[in-house]
Amino acid sequence: MADFFKVAIIDDERDSANALIAQLKRYPRFHIEGVAENAASGIEMLKKVMPDLLFLDVELPEMYGMELLSELDNEIKDNMRVVFYTAHDKYMINALRNSAFDFLLKPIDRKEFEIVISRFLLDNETKPVVTEKIPVASSSKESSFMVILPTGEMRMVKTAEVGFFRYVSERKIWEAALVSGESVALRRNVSAEFLCSFNKNFVQVHQSYIVNMDFLVMIHDNYCVLYPPFDNCKEVVVSRKYKKNLLEQFCIF
């Protein structure tokens, strides 16, 4: 685990950059190594600093932020995370298509900023799990992720606490059903693919359901029968599409 993370900012609006700096000062592990006000100085700064996290304005005087990244090609670290931010949300789709780690709108909302930081920390803290190839049984017990509660507080959730995830179409979010009986909402840009790749025990069984295989007892009449405390749950349905994949992965006899 890194003791601290190097941060760089490229933004031609000084007030906006200062507001971002003020937010970052609340997190001692994030060290601001450089601030640039245009694309040319930004490129030079990135080559020198090699930051772990870059906050990049979408619209710079000389070029778009996405163009700046393409100019760098392979001269920066592969694991640098880029957060685009702008006052114009019309750029969100293009930013995500260009492999942005996340996206913020100006003026930056404190809660949204906290979510970005927690997601960055989660991304870094879970990397050793992939690198060391910890067995699935071990990772399902030990790994965890962070969620933002409606009160704005951040809470760590162990994967062993999750019985299943459900997709709430009205809000366009996934939420986790916990052993405590609570349901906690995940960030809007969390996808089913991300959840399934985060932990091997998270397996999608329906367009709207992802099950923690540690809690699955059996499939009866295309519904998941789960271990307590989810044994009275009757909602987790298995669709034909995902049942085939489930059988291919887990039926060995």
FISE-555542 format. One record per atom (N, C-alpha, C, CB): residue in one letter; y, z, x. Coordinates in steps of 0.2 Angstrom, whole numbers. Last residue first. Glycine has a CB too. Layout:
PT  res      y      z      x
PT    A      Y      Z      X
...
//
This chain:
PT  res      y      z      x
PT    F   -160    -62    -99
PT    F   -167    -61   -101
PT    F   -169    -66   -106
PT    F   -168    -54   -102
PT    I   -146    -63    -98
PT    I   -150    -65    -92
PT    I   -158    -65    -93
PT    I   -148    -61    -86
PT    C   -131    -65   -105
PT    C   -138    -65   -107
PT    C   -142    -68   -101
PT    C   -139    -69   -113
PT    F   -118    -66    -99
PT    F   -121    -59    -99
PT    F   -129    -59   -102
PT    F   -118    -54   -104
PT    Q   -113    -79    -99
PT    Q   -111    -74    -94
PT    Q   -116    -68    -94
PT    Q   -104    -71    -95
PT    E   -118    -85   -110
PT    E   -119    -88   -104
PT    E   -118    -83    -98
PT    E   -114    -94   -103
PT    L   -113    -77   -121
PT    L   -120    -77   -119
PT    L   -122    -80   -112
PT    L   -123    -82   -125
PT    L    -99    -79   -119
PT    L   -102    -72   -119
PT    L   -110    -73   -117
PT    L   -101    -68   -125
PT    N    -98    -93   -123
PT    N    -97    -90   -116
PT    N    -99    -83   -114
PT    N    -89    -90   -115
PT    K   -102    -92   -136
PT    K   -106    -96   -131
PT    K   -105    -94   -124
PT    K   -105   -103   -132
PT    K    -92    -84   -141
PT    K    -99    -81   -141
PT    K   -103    -85   -136
PT    K   -102    -82   -148
PT    Y    -81    -92   -142
PT    Y    -82    -87   -136
PT    Y    -89    -84   -136
PT    Y    -76    -81   -137
PT    K    -84   -101   -152
PT    K    -82   -103   -146
PT    K    -83    -98   -140
PT    K    -74   -105   -146
PT    R    -87    -92   -163
PT    R    -92    -96   -160
PT    R    -90    -99   -153
PT    R    -93   -102   -165
PT    S    -80    -75   -161
PT    S    -80    -82   -164
PT    S    -85    -86   -160
PT    S    -73    -85   -163
PT    V    -82    -59   -166
PT    V    -84    -64   -161
PT    V    -84    -71   -164
PT    V    -91    -62   -158
PT    V    -70    -46   -171
PT    V    -75    -52   -172
PT    V    -76    -56   -166
PT    V    -72    -56   -178
PT    V    -66    -31   -173
PT    V    -67    -35   -167
PT    V    -73    -40   -169
PT    V    -69    -31   -161
PT    E    -66    -22   -184
PT    E    -61    -28   -184
PT    E    -63    -33   -178
PT    E    -54    -25   -183
PT    K    -71    -10   -186
PT    K    -75    -15   -189
PT    K    -71    -22   -188
PT    K    -76    -14   -196
PT    C    -75      6   -178
PT    C    -70      0   -178
PT    C    -74     -6   -181
PT    C    -67     -2   -171
PT    N    -82     17   -176
PT    N    -80     15   -183
PT    N    -76      9   -184
PT    N    -77     21   -186
PT    D    -83     17   -162
PT    D    -89     16   -166
PT    D    -88     14   -174
PT    D    -94     21   -166
PT    F    -74     21   -153
PT    F    -73     15   -157
PT    F    -79     13   -161
PT    F    -72      9   -152
PT    P    -76     31   -144
PT    P    -74     33   -150
PT    P    -72     27   -155
PT    P    -67     37   -150
PT    P    -93     25   -146
PT    P    -88     30   -147
PT    P    -82     30   -142
PT    P    -90     37   -149
PT    Y    -96      8   -143
PT    Y    -97     15   -142
PT    Y    -91     19   -144
PT    Y    -99     16   -134
PT    L    -96     -5   -155
PT    L    -94     -2   -149
PT    L    -96      5   -149
PT    L    -86     -3   -149
PT    V   -101    -21   -160
PT    V   -102    -14   -162
PT    V   -100    -10   -155
PT    V   -110    -13   -164
PT    C    -92    -35   -165
PT    C    -93    -31   -160
PT    C    -95    -24   -162
PT    C    -88    -31   -154
PT    Y    -99    -47   -176
PT    Y    -94    -42   -175
PT    Y    -96    -38   -169
PT    Y    -93    -37   -182
PT    N   -109    -56   -180
PT    N   -103    -59   -177
PT    N    -97    -54   -176
PT    N   -100    -65   -180
PT    D   -119    -48   -184
PT    D   -116    -52   -189
PT    D   -109    -54   -187
PT    D   -115    -48   -196
PT    H   -117    -39   -170
PT    H   -120    -39   -176
PT    H   -116    -42   -181
PT    H   -122    -31   -178
PT    I   -119    -36   -153
PT    I   -115    -40   -158
PT    I   -119    -41   -164
PT    I   -114    -47   -155
PT    M   -117    -19   -145
PT    M   -121    -25   -147
PT    M   -116    -30   -152
PT    M   -127    -23   -151
PT    V   -109    -11   -137
PT    V   -116     -9   -138
PT    V   -120    -16   -140
PT    V   -116     -4   -144
PT    L    -96    -11   -126
PT    L    -99    -15   -131
PT    L   -107    -13   -131
PT    L    -99    -22   -128
PT    F    -89     -4   -117
PT    F    -89     -1   -123
PT    F    -93     -5   -128
PT    F    -82      0   -126
PT    D    -88    -12   -106
PT    D    -91     -5   -105
PT    D    -92     -2   -112
PT    D    -87     -1   -100
PT    M    -81    -23   -109
PT    M    -88    -23   -109
PT    M    -92    -16   -109
PT    M    -91    -28   -104
PT    N    -68    -23   -119
PT    N    -70    -20   -112
PT    N    -78    -19   -113
PT    N    -66    -13   -111
PT    V    -63    -38   -126
PT    V    -67    -32   -126
PT    V    -68    -30   -119
PT    V    -73    -33   -130
PT    I    -50    -46   -135
PT    I    -53    -46   -128
PT    I    -57    -39   -128
PT    I    -48    -47   -123
PT    Y    -45    -56   -149
PT    Y    -48    -50   -146
PT    Y    -51    -51   -139
PT    Y    -54    -48   -151
PT    S    -41    -68   -154
PT    S    -37    -62   -155
PT    S    -40    -56   -152
PT    S    -35    -61   -162
PT    Q    -50    -78   -152
PT    Q    -44    -79   -150
PT    Q    -39    -73   -150
PT    Q    -41    -85   -155
PT    H    -64    -68   -145
PT    H    -61    -71   -150
PT    H    -54    -73   -148
PT    H    -61    -67   -157
PT    V    -68    -62   -133
PT    V    -73    -64   -138
PT    V    -70    -67   -144
PT    V    -77    -57   -141
PT    Q    -65    -60   -116
PT    Q    -62    -63   -123
PT    Q    -68    -65   -127
PT    Q    -57    -69   -122
PT    V    -67    -46   -107
PT    V    -70    -52   -109
PT    V    -67    -54   -116
PT    V    -78    -52   -109
PT    F    -65    -36    -94
PT    F    -62    -38   -100
PT    F    -64    -45   -102
PT    F    -54    -37    -98
PT    N    -72    -34    -83
PT    N    -75    -31    -89
PT    N    -71    -33    -95
PT    N    -76    -23    -88
PT    K    -64    -39    -73
PT    K    -70    -43    -75
PT    K    -73    -40    -81
PT    K    -75    -43    -69
PT    N    -47    -39    -74
PT    N    -53    -34    -73
PT    N    -59    -38    -76
PT    N    -52    -28    -77
PT    F    -38    -49    -74
PT    F    -36    -43    -71
PT    F    -42    -38    -70
PT    F    -31    -39    -75
PT    S    -43    -60    -81
PT    S    -43    -60    -73
PT    S    -42    -53    -70
PT    S    -38    -66    -71
PT    C    -40    -56    -93
PT    C    -47    -57    -91
PT    C    -48    -57    -84
PT    C    -50    -63    -95
PT    L    -26    -55    -93
PT    L    -30    -49    -95
PT    L    -37    -50    -92
PT    L    -30    -47   -102
PT    F    -23    -69    -91
PT    F    -21    -63    -86
PT    F    -25    -57    -87
PT    F    -14    -62    -87
PT    E    -28    -75   -102
PT    E    -30    -77    -96
PT    E    -29    -71    -91
PT    E    -28    -83    -94
PT    A    -20    -69   -112
PT    A    -27    -68   -112
PT    A    -30    -69   -105
PT    A    -30    -72   -118
PT    S     -4    -64   -104
PT    S     -8    -69   -108
PT    S    -15    -66   -108
PT    S     -8    -76   -105
PT    V     12    -57   -106
PT    V      5    -56   -104
PT    V      0    -60   -108
PT    V      3    -48   -104
PT    N     25    -58   -110
PT    N     22    -64   -107
PT    N     15    -63   -104
PT    N     27    -66   -101
PT    R     27    -46   -117
PT    R     26    -52   -121
PT    R     23    -58   -117
PT    R     33    -54   -124
PT    R     18    -32   -112
PT    R     24    -36   -111
PT    R     22    -43   -114
PT    R     26    -37   -103
PT    L      9    -23   -124
PT    L     10    -26   -118
PT    L     16    -30   -118
PT    L      3    -29   -115
PT    A      8     -8   -134
PT    A     10    -15   -133
PT    A     11    -17   -126
PT    A     16    -16   -137
PT    V     -6      3   -138
PT    V      1      2   -134
PT    V      2     -6   -133
PT    V      0      5   -127
PT    S    -12     13   -149
PT    S    -12      6   -148
PT    S     -5      5   -144
PT    S    -12      2   -154
PT    E    -23     28   -149
PT    E    -17     25   -148
PT    E    -17     17   -147
PT    E    -12     28   -143
PT    G    -35     34   -147
PT    G    -33     32   -154
PT    G    -27     28   -154
PT    G    -33     38   -159
PT    S    -39     36   -135
PT    S    -35     42   -138
PT    S    -34     40   -145
PT    S    -29     43   -134
PT    V    -44     25   -130
PT    V    -49     29   -132
PT    V    -46     35   -136
PT    V    -53     32   -127
PT    L    -34     11   -136
PT    L    -36     16   -131
PT    L    -41     21   -135
PT    L    -30     20   -129
PT    A    -30     -6   -137
PT    A    -33      0   -141
PT    A    -36      5   -136
PT    A    -38     -3   -147
PT    A    -16    -14   -132
PT    A    -22    -11   -130
PT    A    -24     -6   -135
PT    A    -22     -9   -123
PT    E     -9    -30   -138
PT    E     -9    -23   -137
PT    E    -16    -20   -136
PT    E     -6    -20   -144
PT    W      0    -45   -135
PT    W     -6    -41   -135
PT    W     -5    -34   -135
PT    W    -10    -44   -129
PT    I     12    -53   -146
PT    I     10    -49   -140
PT    I      3    -47   -141
PT    I     15    -43   -140
PT    K     19    -58   -157
PT    K     17    -63   -152
PT    K     16    -59   -145
PT    K     22    -68   -151
PT    R     21    -52   -169
PT    R     25    -50   -163
PT    R     24    -54   -157
PT    R     24    -43   -162
PT    E     11    -58   -177
PT    E     18    -57   -179
PT    E     23    -55   -174
PT    E     18    -51   -185
PT    S     -1    -57   -169
PT    S      3    -63   -170
PT    S     10    -63   -173
PT    S     -1    -68   -175
PT    V     -7    -47   -158
PT    V     -3    -46   -164
PT    V      1    -52   -165
PT    V      1    -40   -164
PT    Y    -23    -46   -152
PT    Y    -17    -50   -152
PT    Y    -13    -49   -158
PT    Y    -18    -58   -150
PT    R    -30    -32   -144
PT    R    -30    -36   -150
PT    R    -23    -40   -149
PT    R    -30    -32   -156
PT    F    -43    -26   -133
PT    F    -36    -29   -134
PT    F    -36    -33   -140
PT    F    -33    -33   -128
PT    F    -53    -11   -132
PT    F    -52    -18   -133
PT    F    -44    -20   -133
PT    F    -56    -21   -139
PT    G    -53      1   -125
PT    G    -59     -1   -128
PT    G    -59     -9   -130
PT    G    -60      2   -135
PT    V    -47      9   -111
PT    V    -46      3   -115
PT    V    -52      1   -118
PT    V    -43     -3   -112
PT    E    -49     18   -101
PT    E    -46     20   -107
PT    E    -46     15   -113
PT    E    -40     23   -106
PT    A    -52     11    -90
PT    A    -58     14    -93
PT    A    -56     17   -100
PT    A    -61     20    -89
PT    T    -40      7    -85
PT    T    -44      2    -88
PT    T    -50      5    -92
PT    T    -47     -4    -84
PT    K    -27     19    -88
PT    K    -33     17    -84
PT    K    -37     12    -88
PT    K    -38     23    -83
PT    V    -10     17    -88
PT    V    -16     17    -92
PT    V    -22     14    -88
PT    V    -15     12    -98
PT    M      5     25    -86
PT    M     -1     22    -82
PT    M     -7     22    -87
PT    M     -2     25    -75
PT    R     21     21    -93
PT    R     15     25    -93
PT    R      9     21    -90
PT    R     13     27   -100
PT    M     38     24    -94
PT    M     33     20    -91
PT    M     27     24    -91
PT    M     35     17    -84
PT    E     50     25   -108
PT    E     46     28   -102
PT    E     40     23   -100
PT    E     43     34   -105
PT    G     55     19   -119
PT    G     58     17   -113
PT    G     54     20   -107
PT    G     65     18   -112
PT    T     49     22   -131
PT    T     55     26   -129
PT    T     58     24   -122
PT    T     52     33   -128
PT    P     39     13   -132
PT    P     45     12   -136
PT    P     51     16   -134
PT    P     44     13   -143
PT    L     33     11   -115
PT    L     33     14   -121
PT    L     39     12   -125
PT    L     31     21   -121
PT    I     26     -1   -104
PT    I     33      2   -106
PT    I     32      5   -113
PT    I     38     -3   -105
PT    V     12      2    -94
PT    V     15     -1   -100
PT    V     22      3   -101
PT    V     10      0   -106
PT    M      2     -3    -80
PT    M      8      1    -82
PT    M     10     -2    -89
PT    M     13      2    -77
PT    F    -16      0    -76
PT    F    -10     -4    -76
PT    F     -4      0    -80
PT    F    -11    -11    -80
PT    S    -30      3    -65
PT    S    -25      5    -70
PT    S    -19      0    -70
PT    S    -22     12    -69
PT    S    -46      5    -59
PT    S    -40      2    -59
PT    S    -36      4    -65
PT    S    -42     -6    -59
PT    E    -58     13    -60
PT    E    -53     15    -56
PT    E    -46     12    -56
PT    E    -55     15    -49
PT    K    -68      7    -68
PT    K    -67     15    -68
PT    K    -60     17    -65
PT    K    -73     18    -66
PT    S    -68     -6    -65
PT    S    -67     -4    -72
PT    S    -65      3    -72
PT    S    -73     -6    -76
PT    S    -72     -5    -51
PT    S    -65     -7    -53
PT    S    -64     -5    -60
PT    S    -64    -15    -52
PT    S    -86     -2    -52
PT    S    -81      2    -49
PT    S    -74      1    -51
PT    S    -82      2    -41
PT    A    -91    -13    -59
PT    A    -92     -6    -61
PT    A    -87     -1    -59
PT    A   -100     -4    -60
PT    V    -88    -24    -50
PT    V    -85    -23    -57
PT    V    -86    -16    -59
PT    V    -88    -28    -61
PT    P    -85    -19    -33
PT    P    -89    -21    -38
PT    P    -86    -20    -45
PT    P    -96    -17    -38
PT    I    -71    -26    -24
PT    I    -75    -20    -26
PT    I    -79    -22    -32
PT    I    -69    -15    -28
PT    K    -66    -35    -14
PT    K    -71    -37    -18
PT    K    -75    -31    -21
PT    K    -76    -42    -15
PT    E    -54    -34     -7
PT    E    -60    -30     -4
PT    E    -66    -31     -9
PT    E    -59    -23     -4
PT    T    -46    -42    -14
PT    T    -47    -43     -7
PT    T    -53    -40     -5
PT    T    -41    -41     -3
PT    V    -45    -36    -27
PT    V    -47    -43    -26
PT    V    -50    -44    -19
PT    V    -42    -48    -28
PT    V    -40    -23    -23
PT    V    -46    -24    -27
PT    V    -49    -31    -27
PT    V    -44    -22    -35
PT    P    -28    -26    -17
PT    P    -33    -24    -13
PT    P    -40    -24    -17
PT    P    -32    -17    -11
PT    K    -19    -29    -28
PT    K    -22    -34    -24
PT    K    -27    -32    -19
PT    K    -16    -36    -19
PT    T    -14    -19    -36
PT    T    -20    -21    -38
PT    T    -23    -27    -33
PT    T    -20    -24    -45
PT    E     -1    -17    -31
PT    E     -6    -11    -30
PT    E    -13    -14    -32
PT    E     -4     -6    -35
PT    N      6    -29    -34
PT    N      4    -27    -27
PT    N     -1    -22    -26
PT    N     11    -25    -24
PT    D      6    -29    -48
PT    D      3    -34    -45
PT    D      2    -33    -37
PT    D      8    -40    -45
PT    L     12    -16    -50
PT    L      6    -17    -52
PT    L      2    -23    -49
PT    L      5    -18    -60
PT    L     25    -20    -45
PT    L     21    -14    -42
PT    L     14    -15    -44
PT    L     24     -7    -44
PT    F     29    -30    -54
PT    F     28    -31    -47
PT    F     24    -26    -44
PT    F     35    -31    -44
PT    R     29    -22    -66
PT    R     24    -28    -66
PT    R     23    -30    -58
PT    R     26    -34    -70
PT    S     39    -14    -64
PT    S     32    -11    -65
PT    S     27    -16    -64
PT    S     32     -7    -71
PT    I     50    -23    -63
PT    I     48    -19    -57
PT    I     41    -16    -58
PT    I     53    -13    -56
PT    V     50    -28    -76
PT    V     49    -32    -70
PT    V     47    -28    -64
PT    V     55    -36    -69
PT    I     53    -16    -83
PT    I     46    -20    -84
PT    I     45    -24    -78
PT    I     47    -24    -91
PT    E     65    -13    -79
PT    E     60     -9    -77
PT    E     53    -12    -78
PT    E     61     -2    -82
PT    F     72    -24    -85
PT    F     72    -24    -77
PT    F     66    -19    -75
PT    F     79    -21    -74
PT    E     71    -21    -98
PT    E     68    -27    -96
PT    E     67    -27    -88
PT    E     72    -33    -98
PT    K     79     -9    -98
PT    K     72     -9    -99
PT    K     68    -15    -97
PT    K     71     -8   -107
PT    R     92    -14    -94
PT    R     88     -9    -90
PT    R     81     -9    -91
PT    R     92     -2    -91
PT    D     96    -31    -94
PT    D     94    -25    -98
PT    D     90    -21    -94
PT    D     91    -27   -105
PT    I    109    -40    -86
PT    I    102    -38    -86
PT    I    101    -31    -90
PT    I    100    -36    -79
PT    P    118    -52    -96
PT    P    118    -46    -92
PT    P    111    -43    -92
PT    P    123    -41    -93
PT    K    105    -62    -90
PT    K    111    -59    -89
PT    K    114    -57    -96
PT    K    116    -63    -84
PT    L     87    -61    -91
PT    L     93    -64    -94
PT    L     99    -59    -92
PT    L     93    -64   -101
PT    L     73    -65    -80
PT    L     78    -60    -83
PT    L     84    -64    -86
PT    L     80    -54    -78
PT    F     56    -67    -77
PT    F     63    -70    -79
PT    F     67    -65    -82
PT    F     62    -76    -84
PT    D     43    -69    -64
PT    D     46    -66    -70
PT    D     53    -69    -71
PT    D     46    -59    -70
PT    F     38    -78    -55
PT    F     35    -72    -56
PT    F     37    -69    -63
PT    F     35    -67    -50
PT    A     38    -95    -57
PT    A     42    -89    -57
PT    A     37    -83    -58
PT    A     48    -89    -62
PT    S     32   -108    -57
PT    S     29   -102    -54
PT    S     33    -96    -53
PT    S     26   -104    -48
PT    N     39   -118    -64
PT    N     40   -118    -57
PT    N     37   -111    -54
PT    N     47   -119    -55
PT    R     37   -114    -77
PT    R     33   -120    -75
PT    R     34   -120    -67
PT    R     36   -126    -78
PT    L     47   -104    -78
PT    L     40   -102    -78
PT    L     35   -108    -75
PT    L     38   -100    -85
PT    A     58   -112    -78
PT    A     57   -107    -73
PT    A     50   -105    -72
PT    A     61   -101    -74
PT    N     57   -120    -89
PT    N     57   -123    -82
PT    N     55   -118    -77
PT    N     63   -127    -81
PT    I     58   -110    -99
PT    I     52   -114    -98
PT    I     51   -117    -91
PT    I     52   -119   -104
PT    M     71   -104    -96
PT    M     65   -100    -96
PT    M     59   -104    -95
PT    M     64    -96   -102
PT    Y     83   -111    -98
PT    Y     80   -112    -92
PT    Y     73   -109    -92
PT    Y     84   -110    -86
PT    K     89   -106   -110
PT    K     86   -113   -110
PT    K     82   -114   -104
PT    K     91   -118   -111
PT    D     95    -94   -108
PT    D     88    -94   -109
PT    D     85   -101   -109
PT    D     86    -90   -115
PT    H    108    -91    -97
PT    H    106    -96   -102
PT    H     98    -96   -102
PT    H    108   -103    -99
PT    A    111    -82    -87
PT    A    114    -81    -94
PT    A    111    -86    -99
PT    A    122    -81    -94
PT    T     97    -78    -77
PT    T    103    -82    -79
PT    T    105    -80    -85
PT    T    101    -90    -79
PT    Y     85    -77    -64
PT    Y     89    -74    -69
PT    Y     95    -78    -70
PT    Y     91    -67    -67
PT    F     68    -77    -58
PT    F     74    -81    -60
PT    F     78    -77    -65
PT    F     72    -88    -63
PT    V     60    -69    -46
PT    V     62    -68    -52
PT    V     68    -72    -53
PT    V     63    -60    -53
PT    V     46    -72    -36
PT    V     52    -74    -37
PT    V     54    -73    -45
PT    V     53    -82    -36
PT    R     37    -65    -22
PT    R     38    -65    -29
PT    R     45    -67    -31
PT    R     36    -59    -33
PT    M     28    -71     -9
PT    M     35    -69    -11
PT    M     35    -70    -19
PT    M     40    -73     -7
PT    N     16    -75     -3
PT    N     16    -70     -8
PT    N     23    -67    -10
PT    N     12    -64     -5
PT    D     19    -85      6
PT    D     16    -87      0
PT    D     16    -82     -5
PT    D      9    -89      1
PT    K     35    -84     14
PT    K     29    -81     13
PT    K     26    -84      6
PT    K     29    -74     13
PT    I     42   -101     18
PT    I     43    -94     16
PT    I     36    -91     15
PT    I     47    -93     10
PT    E     40   -114     21
PT    E     43   -110     26
PT    E     44   -102     24
PT    E     50   -113     28
PT    N     35   -124     14
PT    N     30   -119     16
PT    N     33   -114     21
PT    N     24   -122     19
PT    D     49   -127      5
PT    D     43   -129      5
PT    D     38   -124      8
PT    D     42   -135     10
PT    L     63   -126      3
PT    L     60   -122      8
PT    L     53   -124      9
PT    L     60   -114      5
PT    E     66   -134     -8
PT    E     68   -136     -1
PT    E     65   -132      4
PT    E     76   -135     -1
PT    S     60   -128    -18
PT    S     57   -134    -16
PT    S     59   -136     -9
PT    S     58   -139    -21
PT    L     70   -118    -20
PT    L     63   -116    -18
PT    L     59   -122    -15
PT    L     60   -113    -24
PT    L     81   -125    -24
PT    L     81   -122    -18
PT    L     74   -120    -16
PT    L     86   -115    -19
PT    E     77   -130    -37
PT    E     77   -135    -31
PT    E     78   -131    -24
PT    E     83   -139    -32
PT    M     77   -118    -44
PT    M     71   -121    -43
PT    M     71   -126    -37
PT    M     69   -125    -49
PT    G     91   -116    -44
PT    G     87   -111    -40
PT    G     80   -114    -39
PT    G     86   -105    -44
PT    Y    101   -131    -42
PT    Y     97   -126    -46
PT    Y     93   -122    -42
PT    Y     93   -130    -52
PT    M    115   -133    -31
PT    M    109   -135    -34
PT    M    106   -129    -38
PT    M    104   -136    -28
PT    E    128   -128    -28
PT    E    126   -134    -25
PT    E    119   -137    -28
PT    E    124   -133    -18
PT    P    130   -116    -36
PT    P    135   -122    -36
PT    P    132   -128    -33
PT    P    141   -119    -31
PT    L    116   -112    -46
PT    L    120   -111    -40
PT    L    125   -117    -40
PT    L    116   -110    -34
PT    E    107   -106    -59
PT    E    112   -111    -58
PT    E    116   -109    -52
PT    E    116   -112    -64
PT    V     97    -95    -57
PT    V     95   -102    -59
PT    V    100   -107    -57
PT    V     93   -103    -67
PT    D     97    -84    -44
PT    D    100    -86    -50
PT    D     98    -94    -51
PT    D    108    -86    -48
PT    L     83    -74    -40
PT    L     87    -80    -39
PT    L     90    -83    -45
PT    L     81    -85    -36
PT    F     77    -61    -31
PT    F     80    -62    -37
PT    F     85    -68    -36
PT    F     84    -56    -39
PT    L     61    -59    -23
PT    L     68    -63    -23
PT    L     71    -63    -30
PT    L     67    -70    -20
PT    L     51    -49    -13
PT    L     54    -50    -20
PT    L     61    -53    -19
PT    L     54    -44    -24
PT    D     49    -49      0
PT    D     43    -48     -4
PT    D     45    -50    -11
PT    D     40    -41     -4
PT    P     57    -60     11
PT    P     57    -55      7
PT    P     50    -55      3
PT    P     63    -55      2
PT    M     62    -65     25
PT    M     55    -66     22
PT    M     54    -60     17
PT    M     50    -66     28
PT    V     74    -66     32
PT    V     71    -60     29
PT    V     64    -60     27
PT    V     76    -58     23
PT    K     75    -80     37
PT    K     75    -74     42
PT    K     72    -68     39
PT    K     83    -73     43
PT    K     73    -88     26
PT    K     69    -89     32
PT    K     69    -83     37
PT    K     72    -95     36
PT    L     83    -82     18
PT    L     76    -81     16
PT    L     71    -83     22
PT    L     74    -86     10
PT    M     95    -86     24
PT    M     93    -79     23
PT    M     85    -78     22
PT    M     97    -76     18
PT    E     94   -100     23
PT    E     94    -97     29
PT    E     92    -89     29
PT    E    101    -97     33
PT    I     95   -101      9
PT    I     89   -103     12
PT    I     89   -100     19
PT    I     90   -111     13
PT    G    108    -95      7
PT    G    102    -92      4
PT    G     96    -94      7
PT    G    102    -93     -4
PT    S    117   -103     12
PT    S    116    -97     15
PT    S    110    -93     13
PT    S    122    -92     14
PT    A    114   -114      3
PT    A    114   -115     10
PT    A    112   -108     14
PT    A    120   -118     13
PT    A    117   -109    -10
PT    A    111   -111     -8
PT    A    109   -111     -1
PT    A    109   -118    -11
PT    N    127    -93    -10
PT    N    126   -100    -11
PT    N    119   -103     -9
PT    N    132   -105     -8
PT    E    127    -80     -8
PT    E    131    -82    -13
PT    E    131    -90    -14
PT    E    139    -80    -12
PT    A    115    -67     -4
PT    A    118    -74     -2
PT    A    122    -76     -9
PT    A    113    -79      0
PT    V    110    -53      3
PT    V    113    -56     -3
PT    V    116    -62     -1
PT    V    117    -50     -6
PT    G     96    -43     10
PT    G    101    -49     10
PT    G    103    -51      4
PT    G     98    -54     14
PT    E     88    -33      8
PT    E     88    -35     15
PT    E     94    -41     16
PT    E     82    -38     17
PT    I     86    -18     -1
PT    I     89    -25     -1
PT    I     91    -27      6
PT    I     96    -24     -5
PT    H     70    -11     -3
PT    H     76    -11      1
PT    H     79    -18      1
PT    H     74    -10      9
PT    F     62     -1    -14
PT    F     65     -8    -14
PT    F     71     -8     -9
PT    F     66    -10    -21
PT    R     59     12    -15
PT    R     54      8    -11
PT    R     57      1    -10
PT    R     48      8    -14
PT    P     69     18    -23
PT    P     69     19    -16
PT    P     64     15    -12
PT    P     67     26    -14
PT    Y     77     13    -36
PT    Y     70     12    -34
PT    Y     70     13    -26
PT    Y     67      6    -36
PT    R     90     12    -40
PT    R     86     18    -43
PT    R     79     18    -40
PT    R     86     17    -50
PT    K     95      1    -34
PT    K     96      8    -30
PT    K     92     13    -34
PT    K    103      9    -30
PT    L     93     -9    -43
PT    L     88     -8    -38
PT    L     89     -2    -34
PT    L     89    -14    -33
PT    Q    105     -8    -51
PT    Q     98     -7    -54
PT    Q     93     -5    -48
PT    Q     96    -13    -58
PT    A    114    -12    -41
PT    A    115     -5    -44
PT    A    108     -3    -47
PT    A    120     -5    -49
PT    I    111    -25    -39
PT    I    110    -20    -33
PT    I    110    -13    -36
PT    I    116    -21    -28
PT    L    115    -30    -51
PT    L    107    -30    -49
PT    L    106    -25    -44
PT    L    105    -38    -47
PT    A    128    -29    -50
PT    A    125    -26    -56
PT    A    117    -25    -54
PT    A    126    -29    -62
PT    N    131    -37    -39
PT    N    132    -30    -39
PT    N    128    -26    -44
PT    N    140    -29    -39
PT    A    128    -50    -45
PT    A    124    -47    -39
PT    A    125    -40    -39
PT    A    126    -51    -33
PT    S    138    -50    -54
PT    S    131    -50    -57
PT    S    127    -48    -51
PT    S    129    -58    -59
PT    D    149    -51    -46
PT    D    148    -45    -51
PT    D    141    -45    -53
PT    D    153    -46    -57
PT    R    147    -63    -39
PT    R    147    -57    -36
PT    R    146    -51    -40
PT    R    153    -56    -32
PT    E    138    -77    -42
PT    E    143    -72    -46
PT    E    142    -65    -43
PT    E    141    -72    -53
PT    D    129    -83    -35
PT    D    135    -85    -33
PT    D    140    -81    -37
PT    D    137    -92    -35
PT    D    114    -76    -28
PT    D    118    -77    -34
PT    D    126    -78    -32
PT    D    118    -70    -38
PT    I    100    -70    -22
PT    I    104    -76    -21
PT    I    108    -77    -28
PT    I    100    -83    -19
PT    I     93    -57    -14
PT    I     97    -59    -20
PT    I    101    -65    -18
PT    I    101    -53    -22
PT    A     78    -49     -8
PT    A     84    -53     -7
PT    A     87    -55    -14
PT    A     82    -59     -3
PT    V     69    -35     -2
PT    V     72    -38     -8
PT    V     77    -43     -6
PT    V     74    -33    -13
PT    K     54    -28      4
PT    K     60    -31      5
PT    K     62    -35      0
PT    K     59    -35     12
PT    F     47    -12      0
PT    F     47    -19     -1
PT    F     54    -22      0
PT    F     45    -21     -9
PT    F     38      1      8
PT    F     43     -2      5
PT    F     43     -9      4
PT    F     50      0      8
PT    D     25      4     11
PT    D     29      9     11
PT    D     35      7      7
PT    D     31     12     18
PT    A     11     -5      3
PT    A     17     -5      7
PT    A     21      1      6
PT    A     21    -11      5
PT    M     -6      0      4
PT    M      0      0      0
PT    M      6      0      4
PT    M      0      6     -5
//
